[in-house]
Amino acid sequence: MNNDWYAVYDVLRSVYCDNSYSNLAINEALKEHKVSSQGFVRVMSKGVIRDTILLDYNIDRLAKNGIKGIKKRNLIILRMGVYAMAKMDSVPNYAAVNEAVTLAENISPSVKGFINGMLRTFEREGAILLVPDSDDILESFSYKYSFPYHLVRFISKQYGEGKIEEIIKGLYDIPELNIRVNSLICNREDLKKCLSTRDIKVRDNPFSRNGIIIENGSIVNIPEFRSGMFTVQSTSSLRSVEMLSPKSGDKVLDICAAPGGKTTAMAELMNNTGEIFACDIHEHRVKLINELSKRLGISCIKTKVMDATLYDKSLSERFDKVLADVPCSGLGVIAGKPELKLHVNLNELPDLYEIQYSILKNAFMYLKPGGELVYSTCTINKRENEQIVSRLCNSFENSSIVEYNSILPYNKQVGFYYCKISKCNNL
């Protein structure tokens, strides 16, 4: 049996049945299975998740009794087969059918005939994913970009029908891969030269002086990565840290720091001087900050397990700069984490808003008079962004918005929001 296909199946089962995050599920599957192509496993896994809604529409119309009667494990195999035939040029149709049937023989032998019949029918139709006709423009976009209808409607209410297709398309298209140069070790030109010797095609990121866009080639576990010359970080995320602009010698709080990408970016901007107090609610995630700091050769970061929603009087007005990158719905990064669109429950968002505000309020109280704070999220939901900041400013007369940026997921960028807030010295 093809281990690559089995690994993809395990990834999808974890995502669909256990609500796992795709990146974690992929890493676990790659440890478990001896695959011939990690790239194939990553591309196929993410692709099937990304196109789930459209795949299911087509499976439903092909199945004699519809999709409801198909067990989850069999539905996963069908999604894989249909996706490979429709979207993966590297997999011939006959190979996709054979691999899916072989997978079924090992996982659910009694349905291999059913799997074979469904995929053969799809092949006879031209192996094309059909999009249903609809008079509802939002429903059309939902199927076209395989995006849950309730989320399309939710975003449309905030941004209008004139922008909705561009936003949803941006959340469908695979974002650019950006890496951050570790300025403590090397500069951008030196790293680009190293990468070029490994046939990795790169270009300067125009939005960040320490960013490099990877256009082609694999950076997985190469020597430059292991030695700490760079780390992966989205352009939007890096821009939020550069807006805060911590300086050498500053005392900085990163109140929701794990896994440490923004924390270490700040340390590099500070030339590894001063002090960064990095906190997270989970001990295993605090360990991720320490591991990343060690790989990048950073020593100015101190970590602590802490619930950011609970006020700690001992931290009152202690910090020159504070970063509050709060837990959020993740609606801006769905392109890279497509499982998020399948898991978001809009009914749970009001509770999330309260968590976000409590963290921001505490972060502001930990800021010294005259200091600056950046509030950031990786969502495009205005209720998690502008409305949370507005609530803070209405509650604290000594708060003032310095600048902000709401990045919509256009041009292969992830959706992101960040706002710099200052604390007045005197009222």
C-alpha positions in Angstrom: 0.0 0.0 0.0 1.2 3.5 -0.7 2.3 5.1 2.6 1.8 8.6 1.2 -1.9 8.0 0.8 -2.2 6.3 4.1 -0.5 9.2 5.8 -2.9 11.7 4.1 -5.8 9.5 5.3 -4.5 9.7 8.9 -4.2 13.5 8.7 -7.7 13.9 7.4 -9.2 11.5 10.0 -7.5 13.5 12.8 -8.8 16.8 11.3 -12.4 15.6 10.5 -13.0 13.3 13.5 -10.8 14.8 16.2 -10.9 18.5 15.3 -7.1 18.5 15.1 -5.1 21.3 13.5 -3.8 20.2 10.1 -0.2 21.2 10.7 0.0 19.2 13.8 -1.8 16.2 12.2 0.6 16.3 9.2 3.7 16.3 11.5 2.3 13.4 13.4 1.5 11.4 10.3 5.0 12.0 8.8 6.5 10.6 12.0 4.2 7.6 11.9 4.6 6.7 8.2 7.7 6.3 6.1 6.5 8.4 3.1 8.2 8.9 -0.2 7.2 12.6 -0.5 6.4 14.8 2.4 5.4 17.5 -0.1 2.7 15.2 -1.5 1.3 14.6 1.9 1.2 18.2 2.8 -0.3 19.4 -0.5 -3.0 16.7 -0.7 -4.0 16.9 3.0 -4.4 20.7 2.9 -6.1 20.6 -0.5 -8.7 18.1 0.5 -9.5 20.1 3.7 -9.6 23.3 1.6 -12.1 21.9 -0.9 -14.2 19.8 1.5 -17.5 21.6 0.8 -17.2 21.4 -3.0 -15.9 17.8 -2.8 -18.9 16.8 -0.6 -21.4 18.5 -3.0 -20.0 16.4 -5.9 -19.9 13.2 -3.8 -23.5 13.8 -2.8 -24.7 14.1 -6.3 -22.8 11.0 -7.5 -23.9 8.7 -4.6 -27.2 6.9 -5.3 -28.4 7.5 -1.7 -26.6 10.8 -1.2 -23.7 11.6 1.1 -25.6 11.1 4.5 -25.4 7.3 4.3 -21.6 7.2 3.7 -19.5 6.5 6.8 -16.8 9.0 7.8 -13.9 6.7 6.9 -15.3 5.9 3.5 -16.1 9.6 2.9 -12.5 10.5 3.6 -11.3 8.0 1.0 -13.8 9.4 -1.5 -12.7 12.9 -0.9 -9.1 11.9 -1.4 -9.8 10.1 -4.7 -12.0 12.9 -6.1 -9.6 15.6 -5.1 -6.6 13.8 -6.6 -8.4 13.3 -9.9 -9.8 16.9 -10.1 -6.9 18.9 -8.7 -3.6 17.0 -8.7 -2.0 16.9 -12.2 0.8 14.7 -10.8 -1.7 11.9 -10.2 -3.2 10.2 -13.3 -6.9 9.3 -12.9 -6.3 5.6 -13.0 -3.6 5.9 -10.3 -6.0 7.9 -8.1 -8.7 5.2 -8.4 -6.3 2.4 -7.7 -4.8 4.1 -4.7 -8.2 4.9 -3.2 -9.4 1.4 -3.8 -6.2 -0.1 -2.2 -6.7 2.3 0.8 -10.3 1.1 1.1 -9.1 -2.6 1.1 -7.0 -1.9 4.2 -9.4 0.4 6.0 -12.9 -0.6 5.0 -12.7 -3.7 2.7 -16.5 -4.1 2.2 -16.8 -0.8 0.4 -13.9 -1.1 -2.1 -16.5 -1.8 -4.9 -18.5 1.2 -3.9 -15.4 3.4 -3.9 -14.3 2.1 -7.3 -17.7 2.7 -8.8 -18.0 6.2 -7.5 -14.6 7.3 -8.8 -15.1 5.6 -12.1 -18.3 7.5 -12.6 -16.5 10.7 -11.7 -13.8 9.9 -14.2 -16.4 9.3 -17.0 -17.8 12.8 -16.2 -14.4 14.3 -16.9 -13.1 14.4 -13.3 -14.4 18.0 -13.0 -15.7 19.4 -9.8 -19.1 20.9 -10.7 -20.3 24.1 -8.9 -24.1 24.3 -8.5 -26.1 27.1 -10.0 -27.7 29.5 -7.4 -29.6 32.8 -7.5 -28.0 33.5 -4.1 -24.6 35.2 -4.9 -23.3 34.3 -1.4 -24.2 30.6 -1.9 -22.4 30.6 -5.2 -19.2 31.9 -3.6 -19.7 29.4 -0.8 -19.5 26.5 -3.3 -17.0 28.1 -5.7 -14.4 28.6 -2.9 -15.6 25.8 -0.7 -16.4 28.2 2.2 -19.2 27.6 4.8 -22.2 29.7 3.8 -22.7 31.1 7.3 -19.2 32.4 7.3 -19.6 34.0 3.9 -22.7 35.7 5.1 -21.0 36.8 8.4 -18.1 38.4 6.6 -20.4 39.9 3.9 -22.4 41.7 6.6 -19.2 43.4 7.8 -17.5 44.2 4.4 -20.4 44.2 1.9 -21.1 42.1 -1.2 -18.7 44.3 -3.3 -15.7 43.0 -1.4 -16.8 39.5 -0.4 -15.6 37.5 -3.4 -12.1 39.0 -3.2 -11.9 38.3 0.5 -13.2 34.7 0.2 -10.9 34.0 -2.7 -8.0 35.4 -0.6 -8.9 33.0 2.1 -8.8 30.2 -0.4 -5.6 30.9 -2.3 -2.4 29.5 -0.7 -0.5 32.4 0.9 3.1 33.3 0.3 5.7 31.7 2.5 7.7 34.3 4.3 10.8 33.7 6.5 12.3 36.2 8.9 16.0 36.7 8.9 17.6 36.3 12.3 19.5 39.7 12.3 21.5 38.6 15.3 23.3 36.0 13.1 23.2 37.2 9.5 21.7 39.8 7.2 19.1 39.3 4.4 21.6 39.2 1.5 23.8 36.6 3.2 20.9 34.3 3.9 19.6 34.8 0.3 23.0 33.6 -1.0 22.9 30.6 1.2 19.5 29.6 0.1 20.3 30.1 -3.6 23.1 27.5 -3.3 20.3 25.0 -2.4 18.3 25.9 -5.5 15.7 27.7 -3.4 14.2 30.6 -5.3 13.6 33.7 -3.2 12.9 37.4 -3.3 13.0 40.3 -0.9 9.8 41.0 1.0 8.9 44.6 0.2 6.9 45.0 3.4 9.7 44.0 5.9 13.4 44.7 5.9 14.0 41.2 7.5 11.5 39.3 5.4 12.3 36.9 2.5 9.6 35.4 0.3 10.2 31.7 -0.7 9.0 31.3 -4.3 10.2 27.8 -4.9 12.0 25.0 -3.0 11.9 23.4 0.4 13.2 25.0 3.5 12.2 22.1 5.8 15.0 21.3 8.3 17.8 22.7 6.1 21.1 23.5 7.9 20.4 27.3 7.8 17.1 26.6 9.7 18.7 24.3 12.3 21.5 26.9 12.9 19.0 29.6 13.6 19.6 31.8 10.6 15.8 32.2 10.0 12.4 31.2 11.2 9.0 31.1 9.4 6.7 34.0 10.1 3.9 35.6 8.0 4.5 39.0 6.6 1.4 40.4 8.4 2.6 39.0 11.8 6.1 40.5 11.3 4.7 43.9 10.4 2.8 44.0 13.7 6.0 43.5 15.6 7.8 46.1 13.6 5.0 48.6 14.4 5.6 48.1 18.1 9.3 48.7 17.4 10.9 47.7 20.7 14.3 49.2 21.3 17.5 47.9 22.9 17.2 48.0 26.6 13.4 48.1 26.7 11.4 46.1 29.2 8.7 44.3 27.1 5.8 42.0 27.9 4.4 39.5 25.4 1.3 38.5 27.2 0.1 35.7 24.9 3.5 34.7 23.5 3.5 31.0 22.4 4.8 29.6 20.2 7.2 32.6 20.2 7.5 33.9 16.7 6.6 37.5 17.6 8.6 37.2 20.9 11.8 36.3 19.2 11.2 38.9 16.4 11.1 41.5 19.2 14.3 40.1 20.7 16.1 40.5 17.4 14.9 44.1 17.0 16.2 44.7 20.5 19.6 43.2 19.6 19.0 40.6 22.4 19.3 43.3 25.1 16.8 44.5 27.7 14.2 42.0 28.8 11.2 40.3 27.3 8.7 38.7 29.7 6.9 36.0 27.6 3.8 34.4 29.0 1.3 31.7 28.0 -1.4 29.8 29.8 -0.1 26.4 28.8 3.2 25.0 30.1 3.8 22.9 26.9 3.4 26.0 24.8 5.8 28.0 27.0 8.3 25.2 26.2 7.9 26.0 22.5 9.1 29.6 23.2 12.1 28.4 25.1 13.0 25.9 22.3 12.7 28.6 19.6 14.7 31.0 21.6 17.5 28.5 22.0 17.6 27.7 18.3 17.8 31.4 17.4 20.5 32.1 20.0 18.3 34.5 22.1 18.9 35.0 25.8 16.9 38.1 26.8 13.5 36.2 27.0 12.1 35.1 30.3 9.1 32.8 30.2 6.3 32.1 32.6 3.0 30.2 32.7 0.3 32.7 33.2 -3.4 33.2 32.5 -3.5 36.5 30.7 -7.2 37.1 31.5 -6.4 37.3 35.3 -4.9 40.6 36.5 -1.5 40.4 38.2 -1.0 43.4 40.4 2.7 42.8 40.5 3.0 43.6 36.8 1.2 46.9 37.1 2.9 49.7 34.9 6.2 47.8 34.7 6.7 47.6 30.9 7.8 50.0 28.2 6.2 48.0 25.5 3.4 45.4 25.6 2.3 43.0 22.8 -1.2 41.5 23.2 -1.5 39.0 20.3 -4.8 37.6 21.7 -6.5 34.3 21.0 -8.9 34.8 18.1 -11.2 33.1 15.6 -8.3 32.8 13.0 -10.6 34.0 10.2 -7.6 35.7 8.5 -5.4 32.7 8.2 -7.8 30.2 6.8 -5.9 29.9 3.6 -3.0 28.3 5.4 -5.1 26.6 8.0 -8.2 25.5 6.1 -9.6 23.4 8.9 -10.5 26.6 10.7 -13.4 27.3 8.4 -14.8 23.9 9.2 -14.5 24.4 13.0 -15.6 28.0 13.6 -18.7 28.2 15.7 -20.2 31.8 15.5 -22.3 31.1 18.6 -19.0 30.9 20.6 -17.6 34.2 19.5 -19.3 36.4 22.2 -17.3 34.5 24.9 -14.2 35.0 22.9 -14.8 38.7 22.7 -14.8 38.9 26.5 -11.6 36.9 26.7 -9.9 39.3 24.2 -11.1 42.4 26.1 -10.0 41.1 29.5 -6.5 40.4 28.1 -6.2 43.8 26.4 -7.4 45.6 29.5 -4.8 43.8 31.7 -2.1 44.4 29.1 -2.9 48.2 29.1 -2.7 48.3 32.9 0.7 46.6 32.8 2.0 49.3 30.5 4.1 52.2 31.9 2.7 55.8 31.4 4.3 56.9 28.2 4.6 53.4 26.9 3.1 51.7 23.9 1.0 48.6 23.3 0.1 46.7 20.2 -3.1 44.7 20.1 -3.1 42.1 17.3 -5.2 39.3 15.9 -5.1 37.0 12.9 -8.8 37.5 12.1 -10.7 39.9 9.9 -13.7 39.9 12.2 -14.3 43.6 13.1 -15.9 42.6 16.4 -12.6 41.0 17.5 -10.6 44.0 16.2 -11.9 47.5 16.0 -14.7 47.0 18.5 -12.4 45.5 21.2 -10.0 48.5 20.8 -12.8 50.9 20.8 -14.1 49.4 24.1 -10.7 49.9 25.7 -10.4 53.5 24.6 -13.9 54.1 26.0 -12.9 52.6 29.3 -9.5 54.3 29.8 -9.3 58.1 29.2 -5.5 57.9 29.2 -5.4 55.5 26.1 -4.9 56.8 22.6 -4.7 55.1 19.2 -1.4 55.9 17.5 -2.0 53.9 14.3 -3.6 50.7 13.1 -3.7 48.5 10.1 -6.4 46.0 9.0 -4.9 43.7 6.4 -7.4 41.8 4.3 -6.3 38.5 2.7 -5.4 40.0 -0.7 -2.4 39.2 -2.9 -1.5 36.0 -1.0 -1.2 37.8 2.3 -2.9 36.5 5.4 -5.7 38.5 7.0 -4.4 40.4 10.1 -5.2 43.3 12.4 -2.9 45.3 14.6 -3.3 48.6 16.5 -0.7 50.6 18.4 -2.1 52.2 21.6 -0.2 54.7 23.8 -0.7 55.4 27.5 -0.6 59.1 28.4 1.8 60.2 31.1 -0.7 62.5 32.8 -4.4 63.3 32.5 
